[in-house]
Structures are given as C-alpha cells and as structure tokens.
C-alpha cells in the first residue's frame, strides 16, 4: 500500500479527480502526444538524472527512463496514489529498474540540492498554487546548467473555459480559466523571477478542432471540480438564482459561436524551458 501524505482541501480534490480518472487515463492519445513532445524538446541524454513532476501514469517518466538507460535515473512524483499504481504496473511489465515513483506533493519535495539534470512537468503545472515558489524549489534540485521544462495551455485554449471565465467575471467572480499563466510573456517572466536563465518558450498550435455545441456546454457540469491554482470554489458566494442566470448566459454565448462545422476549440499550448545558471553569482 502507498504511504499517505497530508493534502489541503484543494489538493485533495485534485488527487481525487485524477484517482477517478486513473483507470482510463491512458486511453487519451492526446496526453501521450503532449508528453512525448515535451520529452523530445527537453534534450534528454543517456546517463542523466531526471525528476518528473505530477507523473500521473508515468508517460514522461517511462519514456525518459528508456532514453537515460541503466546509467541514468528517473524519479516520478504525484499526489494521486491510484495514478501511481497504474504507473508501477507499467514499469513492472517493461522491467525498468532505473525508475521509481513516489507519492509526494510537488510543492513540498525534499530532494538534495543539485540532484537532477532535468525536471519536467507535463499537464499539471497550472494546478500549482505558488508557481514561483515551486520553480525556485525545483531549481535548487537541479544541477548547475540543468533544465526545467513545464507544459501549460494558453489562456485562449478551450473555448468553454474562456466563455465561462468571461460570464462569471460579470458577476464579480474571477476564475483562473484554462491557465493562470497562459501567455508567453507571463511564462517568461515567471521563469526569470524564479532565477532561471536562457528561457525558451515553444508553441504547440496544432491541437485545435471543432467541437459540437453540446460538447462545449458540458463544461458547466464540471464547475464543481477544483479550478487551476485556486484553493476554493470562487462562486460559492453566489445564490442559486445567480448561478442559474450565469448558466443561461454561458449557453447563450456558446450558441452565438456555433457554426455549421461546430465551435472552434483553440488548442494552443506552450512548453516553457529555463536553465539553472551553470555558475552561481558571487556577491
């Protein structure tokens, strides 16, 4: 049995959400494609030591472990124990001995300084509450010259999220939307403030597609789920009448966007990379 970790309500909601998805998470070709592109962009070499943050069912960690080989090491961490159970089954089937998974909170990790050549985080970075603080912590774990790489959707991604954010804002409720850091400028500034150099942002633009109006409207069914980087449900102060009115406006806004082909669902994503300085500046 996996050890237990203490999580606040927000993080427990996230863990529960992904535990519920663990049995069919690997059915998503999209998740696997994004993680492969992140690994491909991270310049992984044989013999390197790599930390995979929010590893889930191990997409990044397993691919990286096969690249670094027996002279390298990979550690994957996640707060969802059932996702890790799936990951461990996969590495057992693949007989990978250079990879381990740990149940751990990405914001309270305790590895020795200068432990890893690469630290990667696919899909989950927008869930981090204190992003700058987490990046500073991860930088400490990197070896000098090491690289951190995170993936996040653009703030234009997912039409239903964008419309939901717009409608709630009219009632004084600010949602984080698809991503609280979903522009190239925000990502660059965040990495620079955390002390990284040689920051590079790559754009993945070919994920957009048309979806049906009904598919877009289904976003409303998920508003009880935790939102990115928010520790509580920000609409809890609204009355049921206000929520009903917001639902009407949400549906109306989406209907206005519908075409014969459906509603365009933007899928722009970013990979953001930052390098730990090879030499620590002297004062």
C-alpha positions as CSV (number, residue, x, y, z in Angstrom):
1,X,0.0,0.0,0.0
2,X,1.3,3.5,-0.8
3,X,2.2,5.8,2.0
4,X,-0.2,8.6,2.8
5,X,0.5,12.3,2.5
6,X,-1.3,15.3,4.0
7,X,-3.0,17.5,1.5
8,X,-5.2,20.6,1.9
9,X,-8.7,20.5,0.6
10,X,-7.8,21.9,-2.8
11,X,-5.0,19.4,-3.4
12,X,-7.2,16.5,-2.1
13,X,-9.8,17.5,-4.6
14,X,-7.2,17.3,-7.4
15,X,-5.9,13.9,-6.1
16,X,-9.5,12.6,-6.0
17,X,-10.2,13.9,-9.5
18,X,-7.2,12.1,-11.0
19,X,-7.7,8.9,-9.0
20,X,-11.2,8.7,-10.5
21,X,-9.6,9.0,-14.0
22,X,-6.8,6.5,-13.4
23,X,-8.4,3.5,-15.0
24,X,-8.9,5.2,-18.4
25,X,-6.3,8.0,-18.3
26,X,-4.1,6.1,-20.7
27,X,-6.8,5.9,-23.3
28,X,-6.1,9.6,-24.2
29,X,-3.7,9.7,-27.2
30,X,-3.6,13.5,-26.7
31,X,-1.9,13.2,-23.2
32,X,0.6,10.8,-24.6
33,X,1.4,13.1,-27.6
34,X,1.9,16.1,-25.4
35,X,4.2,14.3,-23.0
36,X,6.2,12.9,-25.9
37,X,6.7,16.4,-27.4
38,X,7.8,17.7,-24.0
39,X,10.4,14.9,-23.6
40,X,11.5,15.4,-27.2
41,X,12.1,19.1,-26.6
42,X,13.9,18.6,-23.3
43,X,17.2,17.3,-24.8
44,X,17.4,14.2,-22.7
45,X,20.7,12.2,-22.9
46,X,21.8,8.8,-21.7
47,X,23.1,8.8,-18.1
48,X,21.1,11.8,-17.0
49,X,19.1,12.0,-13.7
50,X,15.5,13.3,-14.3
51,X,12.6,14.3,-12.0
52,X,9.1,14.0,-13.4
53,X,6.6,16.3,-11.5
54,X,3.0,15.1,-11.4
55,X,4.0,12.0,-13.3
56,X,0.4,10.5,-13.4
57,X,0.6,7.1,-15.0
58,X,4.2,7.7,-16.0
59,X,4.1,8.9,-19.6
60,X,7.0,11.2,-19.3
61,X,9.0,9.1,-16.7
62,X,8.8,5.9,-18.7
63,X,9.9,7.5,-22.0
64,X,12.7,9.3,-20.2
65,X,13.8,6.1,-18.4
66,X,14.2,4.4,-21.7
67,X,16.4,7.2,-23.0
68,X,18.7,7.7,-20.0
69,X,19.4,4.0,-19.7
70,X,20.9,2.0,-16.9
71,X,23.4,4.7,-16.2
72,X,20.7,7.3,-15.6
73,X,17.9,7.6,-13.0
74,X,14.3,8.8,-13.1
75,X,12.0,9.7,-10.2
76,X,8.3,10.4,-10.8
77,X,6.2,12.1,-8.1
78,X,2.4,12.6,-7.9
79,X,-0.3,13.1,-5.3
80,X,-2.8,10.6,-6.8
81,X,-1.9,7.2,-5.5
82,X,-4.1,5.3,-8.0
83,X,-2.4,7.0,-10.9
84,X,0.9,5.8,-9.4
85,X,-0.4,2.3,-9.1
86,X,-1.0,2.3,-12.8
87,X,2.5,3.7,-13.5
88,X,4.1,0.9,-11.3
89,X,2.2,-1.8,-13.2
90,X,3.6,-0.4,-16.5
91,X,7.2,-0.3,-15.3
92,X,6.9,-3.8,-13.9
93,X,5.7,-5.0,-17.3
94,X,8.6,-3.2,-19.0
95,X,11.1,-4.4,-16.4
96,X,12.6,-0.9,-15.9
97,X,15.0,-0.8,-12.9
98,X,16.1,2.8,-13.3
99,X,12.7,4.4,-12.5
100,X,10.9,4.9,-9.2
101,X,7.6,6.5,-8.3
102,X,6.9,8.4,-5.1
103,X,3.6,9.7,-3.6
104,X,4.6,13.3,-2.9
105,X,3.4,16.9,-3.2
106,X,5.2,18.9,-5.9
107,X,5.4,22.0,-3.7
108,X,6.9,20.2,-0.6
109,X,9.5,18.0,-2.1
110,X,12.8,17.3,-0.3
111,X,15.5,16.1,-2.6
112,X,19.2,17.0,-2.1
113,X,20.4,20.1,-3.9
114,X,21.9,19.5,-7.3
115,X,20.3,16.1,-7.8
116,X,18.8,16.3,-11.3
117,X,19.9,17.2,-14.8
118,X,16.3,17.8,-15.9
119,X,13.0,18.5,-14.1
120,X,9.8,18.1,-16.2
121,X,6.1,18.8,-15.6
122,X,3.5,17.9,-18.2
123,X,-0.2,18.9,-17.9
124,X,-0.2,19.7,-14.2
125,X,1.8,22.9,-13.8
126,X,-1.3,25.2,-13.8
127,X,-2.6,23.4,-10.7
128,X,0.4,24.6,-8.7
129,X,-0.7,27.2,-6.2
130,X,2.7,29.0,-5.6
131,X,4.3,28.7,-9.0
132,X,7.3,30.9,-8.5
133,X,8.0,29.2,-5.1
134,X,7.7,25.8,-6.7
135,X,10.1,26.7,-9.5
136,X,12.6,28.1,-7.0
137,X,12.5,24.9,-5.1
138,X,12.9,22.8,-8.2
139,X,15.8,25.0,-9.3
140,X,17.6,24.0,-6.1
141,X,17.2,20.3,-7.0
142,X,18.7,20.9,-10.5
143,X,22.4,20.5,-11.1
144,X,24.2,23.7,-12.4
145,X,23.3,24.1,-16.0
146,X,20.2,21.8,-15.6
147,X,17.0,22.4,-17.4
148,X,13.4,22.7,-16.1
149,X,10.5,22.2,-18.6
150,X,6.8,22.8,-18.0
151,X,3.8,22.5,-20.1
152,X,0.7,24.7,-19.9
153,X,-2.3,25.6,-22.1
154,X,-2.5,29.1,-23.5
155,X,-5.1,31.3,-21.9
156,X,-7.0,31.2,-25.2
157,X,-7.3,27.4,-25.1
158,X,-10.6,25.6,-24.6
159,X,-13.5,27.7,-25.7
160,X,-15.8,26.7,-22.9
161,X,-13.3,27.7,-20.3
162,X,-12.8,31.1,-21.9
163,X,-16.6,31.8,-22.1
164,X,-17.1,30.5,-18.6
165,X,-14.4,32.9,-17.3
166,X,-16.0,35.8,-19.2
167,X,-19.5,35.2,-17.9
168,X,-18.5,34.7,-14.3
169,X,-16.4,37.9,-14.4
170,X,-19.7,39.9,-15.0
171,X,-20.8,38.7,-11.5
172,X,-17.5,39.7,-9.8
173,X,-16.2,36.1,-9.8
174,X,-12.7,35.7,-11.3
175,X,-11.9,32.2,-12.5
176,X,-8.4,31.2,-13.4
177,X,-9.6,29.9,-16.8
178,X,-7.6,27.4,-18.8
179,X,-4.4,28.6,-17.3
180,X,-3.4,31.4,-15.0
181,X,0.0,31.7,-16.8
182,X,-1.2,31.1,-20.3
183,X,0.8,33.7,-22.3
184,X,4.4,33.6,-23.5
185,X,5.2,36.8,-21.6
186,X,3.8,35.5,-18.3
187,X,5.7,32.3,-18.6
188,X,9.0,34.0,-19.4
189,X,8.6,36.5,-16.5
190,X,7.8,33.7,-14.1
191,X,10.9,31.7,-15.0
192,X,13.1,34.7,-14.9
193,X,11.7,35.7,-11.5
194,X,12.4,32.2,-10.2
195,X,16.1,32.6,-11.1
196,X,16.3,30.7,-14.4
197,X,18.3,31.9,-17.4
198,X,18.2,31.1,-21.2
199,X,14.4,30.9,-21.1
200,X,12.7,29.5,-24.2
201,X,9.0,29.2,-24.9
202,X,7.8,26.8,-27.6
203,X,4.3,26.9,-29.0
204,X,2.2,23.8,-29.9
205,X,-0.6,25.2,-32.1
206,X,-2.0,22.2,-34.0
207,X,-4.3,20.9,-31.3
208,X,-7.4,23.0,-32.1
209,X,-10.5,21.4,-33.5
210,X,-14.2,21.9,-33.9
211,X,-16.5,20.6,-31.2
212,X,-20.3,20.4,-31.0
213,X,-22.3,22.9,-29.1
214,X,-23.4,20.2,-26.7
215,X,-19.8,19.2,-26.0
216,X,-18.9,22.8,-25.2
217,X,-22.0,23.1,-22.9
218,X,-20.8,20.1,-20.9
219,X,-18.2,22.3,-19.3
220,X,-20.9,23.5,-16.9
221,X,-21.2,20.0,-15.5
222,X,-17.6,20.3,-14.2
223,X,-17.8,23.6,-12.4
224,X,-17.8,21.7,-9.1
225,X,-14.3,20.5,-9.8
226,X,-11.3,22.5,-8.5
227,X,-10.1,25.2,-10.8
228,X,-6.5,25.8,-11.7
229,X,-4.4,27.4,-8.9
230,X,-7.5,28.2,-6.8
231,X,-7.9,26.7,-3.4
232,X,-11.7,27.0,-3.1
233,X,-14.8,27.3,-5.2
234,X,-14.8,31.1,-6.0
235,X,-18.5,31.1,-6.9
236,X,-19.7,29.7,-3.5
237,X,-21.0,33.2,-2.5
238,X,-23.4,33.3,-5.4
239,X,-27.1,32.4,-5.0
240,X,-28.8,29.6,-6.9
241,X,-30.7,32.2,-8.9
242,X,-27.4,33.9,-9.9
243,X,-25.9,30.6,-10.9
244,X,-29.0,29.8,-13.0
245,X,-28.7,33.1,-14.7
246,X,-24.9,32.5,-15.4
247,X,-25.8,29.2,-16.9
248,X,-28.3,30.8,-19.3
249,X,-25.7,33.4,-20.3
250,X,-23.0,30.7,-20.7
251,X,-25.2,28.7,-23.1
252,X,-26.2,31.9,-25.0
253,X,-22.6,32.9,-25.5
254,X,-21.6,29.5,-26.8
255,X,-24.6,29.3,-29.1
256,X,-23.5,32.6,-30.7
257,X,-20.2,31.0,-31.5
258,X,-21.7,27.9,-33.2
259,X,-21.2,27.4,-37.0
260,X,-22.2,24.6,-39.4
261,X,-18.8,23.0,-38.5
262,X,-19.3,23.4,-34.8
263,X,-17.5,25.7,-32.3
264,X,-13.8,26.2,-32.8
265,X,-11.9,24.9,-29.7
266,X,-8.5,26.5,-29.6
267,X,-5.8,24.1,-28.5
268,X,-2.7,26.3,-28.3
269,X,-0.2,25.0,-25.7
270,X,3.2,26.1,-24.5
271,X,6.4,24.3,-23.4
272,X,8.5,26.6,-21.2
273,X,12.1,25.9,-20.5
274,X,14.5,27.6,-18.2
275,X,18.1,26.7,-17.3
276,X,19.7,26.9,-13.9
277,X,22.8,29.1,-14.1
278,X,25.9,27.0,-14.5
279,X,27.8,29.2,-12.2
280,X,26.3,30.7,-9.0
281,X,27.0,34.5,-9.0
282,X,29.2,35.7,-6.2
283,X,28.3,38.7,-4.1
